[in-house]
Amino acid sequence: MKRENILTGSPWEDKMGYCRAVRIGNIIEVSGTVAIVDGEKVKADDAYAQTYNILERVEKVLEDLNVAMKDVIRTRIFTTDISTFEEVARAHSSFFKDIKPTTGFYEISKLIAPEYLVEIEFTAVVQ
């Protein structure tokens, strides 16, 4: 089967040796994705805005692969503050309320930088 890597141009892709997403056949795996924290629309203390930003960005990555959010079968959500559950769940639901992929919500001690509250991984399968 053909392997298709989706690169975003991030310097971390070469530094770490990874890509944003990989598609092999009908399976798509999306790397852990954090928000673009701009200090205006997406702030370092706003778990809802960070989650929503991640979901918007991944939706675009999937579109580049001719895949849609409806094809997502699993999300894995990592947070540095479990008390943000309601905010994260509200943003997640705005994309997945009717799709209902399986998911997990995990508190971890740190992400790559202190301004990140949320990181999400995705698995999609196209039928």
C-alpha contacts under 8 A as a table, 3 or more apart, distances in Angstrom:
res1	aa1	res2	aa2	distance
1	M	24	I	6.33
1	M	25	G	6.00
2	K	24	I	5.90
2	K	25	G	6.65
3	R	22	V	6.98
3	R	23	R	5.79
3	R	24	I	4.72
3	R	25	G	7.43
4	E	22	V	5.68
4	E	23	R	5.07
4	E	24	I	6.47
5	N	19	C	6.41
5	N	20	R	7.63
5	N	21	A	5.95
5	N	22	V	4.65
5	N	23	R	6.55
6	I	19	C	6.01
6	I	20	R	5.68
6	I	21	A	5.10
6	I	22	V	6.24
6	I	61	V	7.60
7	L	10	S	7.67
7	L	13	E	7.39
7	L	19	C	5.17
7	L	20	R	5.65
7	L	21	A	7.32
8	T	19	C	7.51
8	T	20	R	6.63
9	G	13	E	7.20
10	S	13	E	5.61
10	S	14	D	7.95
11	P	14	D	6.01
11	P	15	K	6.35
12	W	15	K	4.75
12	W	16	M	5.56
12	W	17	G	7.54
12	W	18	Y	7.74
13	E	16	M	5.58
13	E	17	G	5.35
13	E	18	Y	4.91
13	E	19	C	5.58
13	E	20	R	7.93
14	D	17	G	4.87
14	D	18	Y	6.81
19	C	22	V	7.18
19	C	31	S	7.15
20	R	30	V	5.83
20	R	31	S	5.25
20	R	32	G	7.99
20	R	33	T	7.93
20	R	61	V	7.93
21	A	28	I	6.85
21	A	29	E	5.57
21	A	30	V	4.25
21	A	31	S	5.87
21	A	61	V	7.58
22	V	28	I	5.64
22	V	29	E	5.48
22	V	30	V	6.64
23	R	26	N	7.00
23	R	27	I	5.66
23	R	28	I	4.39
23	R	29	E	6.64
23	R	65	L	7.82
24	I	27	I	5.53
24	I	28	I	6.63
26	N	125	V	5.44
26	N	126	V	4.92
26	N	127	Q	6.90
27	I	123	T	7.45
27	I	124	A	5.94
27	I	125	V	4.67
27	I	126	V	6.61
28	I	123	T	5.76
28	I	124	A	4.98
28	I	125	V	6.18
29	E	121	E	7.81
29	E	122	F	5.94
29	E	123	T	4.70
29	E	124	A	6.48
30	V	33	T	7.87
30	V	58	V	7.84
30	V	121	E	5.79
30	V	122	F	4.98
30	V	123	T	6.29
31	S	120	I	7.87
31	S	121	E	5.46
31	S	122	F	7.05
32	G	119	E	5.80
32	G	120	I	5.06
32	G	121	E	4.34
32	G	122	F	7.59
33	T	54	I	6.34
33	T	58	V	7.85
33	T	119	E	5.23
33	T	120	I	5.29
33	T	121	E	6.39
34	V	50	Q	7.38
34	V	51	T	8.00
34	V	54	I	5.91
34	V	116	Y	6.72
34	V	118	V	6.22
34	V	119	E	4.67
34	V	120	I	6.82
35	A	42	V	7.66
35	A	50	Q	5.03
35	A	51	T	6.94
35	A	53	N	5.52
35	A	54	I	5.04
35	A	116	Y	7.14
35	A	118	V	7.59
35	A	119	E	7.62
36	I	42	V	7.02
36	I	50	Q	7.50
36	I	53	N	7.06
36	I	54	I	7.83
37	V	41	K	7.86
37	V	42	V	4.96
37	V	43	K	5.66
37	V	44	A	6.37
37	V	50	Q	7.24
37	V	115	E	7.40
37	V	116	Y	7.73
38	D	41	K	6.46
38	D	42	V	5.49
38	D	43	K	6.45
39	G	42	V	5.65
39	G	43	K	4.55
39	G	44	A	6.86
40	E	43	K	6.09
41	K	49	A	7.33
42	V	46	D	6.80
42	V	49	A	5.34
42	V	50	Q	5.93
42	V	53	N	7.52
43	K	46	D	5.34
43	K	49	A	7.23
43	K	50	Q	7.39
43	K	115	E	8.00
44	A	47	A	7.86
44	A	50	Q	7.97
44	A	115	E	4.60
44	A	116	Y	6.32
44	A	117	L	7.21
45	D	115	E	7.42
45	D	117	L	7.46
46	D	49	A	5.48
46	D	50	Q	6.25
46	D	117	L	7.90
47	A	50	Q	5.08
47	A	51	T	6.02
47	A	84	T	6.36
47	A	87	E	6.10
47	A	88	V	6.01
47	A	117	L	6.07
47	A	118	V	6.73
48	Y	51	T	5.23
48	Y	52	Y	6.10
48	Y	87	E	4.77
48	Y	88	V	5.20
48	Y	90	R	7.21
48	Y	91	A	5.71
49	A	52	Y	5.10
49	A	53	N	6.01
49	A	91	A	7.69
50	Q	53	N	5.13
50	Q	54	I	6.24
50	Q	116	Y	7.82
50	Q	117	L	7.35
50	Q	118	V	6.68
51	T	54	I	5.14
51	T	55	L	6.28
51	T	88	V	5.93
51	T	91	A	6.02
51	T	92	H	7.01
51	T	118	V	6.45
51	T	119	E	7.84
52	Y	55	L	5.13
52	Y	56	E	6.19
52	Y	91	A	5.28
52	Y	92	H	7.10
53	N	56	E	5.14
53	N	57	R	6.18
54	I	57	R	5.18
54	I	58	V	6.14
54	I	119	E	7.81
54	I	120	I	7.40
55	L	58	V	5.17
55	L	59	E	6.00
55	L	92	H	7.52
55	L	95	F	7.45
56	E	59	E	5.13
56	E	60	K	6.55
57	R	60	K	5.26
57	R	61	V	6.49
58	V	61	V	4.88
58	V	62	L	6.12
59	E	62	L	5.19
59	E	63	E	6.20
59	E	68	A	6.85
59	E	69	M	6.17
60	K	63	E	4.96
60	K	64	D	6.30
61	V	64	D	5.15
61	V	65	L	6.79
62	L	65	L	5.12
62	L	66	N	6.40
62	L	67	V	4.91
62	L	68	A	5.86
62	L	69	M	7.27
63	E	66	N	4.80
63	E	67	V	5.16
63	E	68	A	5.98
64	D	67	V	7.35
67	V	71	D	6.64
67	V	126	V	6.97
68	A	71	D	5.51
68	A	72	V	7.46
69	M	72	V	5.37
69	M	95	F	7.53
69	M	96	F	7.73
70	K	96	F	7.83
70	K	99	I	5.82
71	D	124	A	5.14
71	D	125	V	5.53
71	D	126	V	5.71
72	V	75	T	7.59
72	V	99	I	7.99
72	V	101	P	6.22
72	V	122	F	6.82
72	V	123	T	5.70
72	V	124	A	3.95
72	V	125	V	6.47
73	I	100	K	7.81
73	I	101	P	4.45
73	I	102	T	6.10
73	I	122	F	7.82
73	I	123	T	5.85
73	I	124	A	5.27
73	I	125	V	6.72
74	R	101	P	4.91
74	R	102	T	4.64
74	R	103	T	5.43
74	R	122	F	5.78
74	R	123	T	5.14
74	R	124	A	6.94
75	T	101	P	6.80
75	T	102	T	6.43
75	T	103	T	4.69
75	T	104	G	6.72
75	T	120	I	6.62
75	T	121	E	5.60
75	T	122	F	4.64
75	T	123	T	6.53
76	R	103	T	5.45
76	R	104	G	4.97
76	R	105	F	6.37
76	R	106	Y	7.87
76	R	120	I	5.47
76	R	121	E	5.08
76	R	122	F	6.57
77	I	103	T	7.34
77	I	104	G	5.93
77	I	105	F	4.77
77	I	106	Y	6.15
77	I	118	V	6.92
77	I	119	E	5.94
77	I	120	I	4.55
77	I	121	E	6.70
78	F	105	F	5.97
78	F	106	Y	4.83
78	F	107	E	5.83
78	F	108	I	6.53
78	F	118	V	5.60
78	F	119	E	5.16
78	F	120	I	6.18
79	T	82	I	6.27
79	T	84	T	7.99
79	T	105	F	7.53
79	T	106	Y	6.14
79	T	107	E	4.87
79	T	108	I	5.98
79	T	111	L	7.92
79	T	117	L	5.39
79	T	118	V	4.55
79	T	119	E	6.55
80	T	107	E	5.41
80	T	108	I	5.20
80	T	109	S	5.65
80	T	110	K	5.77
80	T	111	L	7.09
80	T	117	L	5.44
80	T	118	V	6.91
81	D	84	T	5.91
81	D	107	E	6.12
81	D	108	I	7.77
81	D	117	L	6.96
82	I	85	F	5.74
82	I	106	Y	7.30
82	I	107	E	5.42
83	S	86	E	7.58
84	T	87	E	5.46
84	T	88	V	6.17
85	F	88	V	5.18
85	F	89	A	5.81
86	E	89	A	5.09
86	E	90	R	6.09
87	E	90	R	5.22
87	E	91	A	6.50
88	V	91	A	5.30
88	V	92	H	6.09
89	A	92	H	4.98
89	A	93	S	5.89
90	R	93	S	5.15
90	R	94	S	6.35
91	A	94	S	5.19
91	A	95	F	7.16
92	H	95	F	5.67
92	H	96	F	6.05
92	H	97	K	7.70
93	S	96	F	4.78
93	S	97	K	4.49
94	S	97	K	6.10
96	F	99	I	4.85
96	F	100	K	5.42
96	F	101	P	7.15
97	K	100	K	5.88
108	I	111	L	7.65
110	K	113	A	7.55
110	K	114	P	7.23
111	L	114	P	6.77
111	L	116	Y	6.38
111	L	117	L	7.40
111	L	118	V	7.89
111	L	119	E	7.68
112	I	116	Y	7.42
113	A	116	Y	5.89
114	P	117	L	7.56
116	Y	119	E	7.55
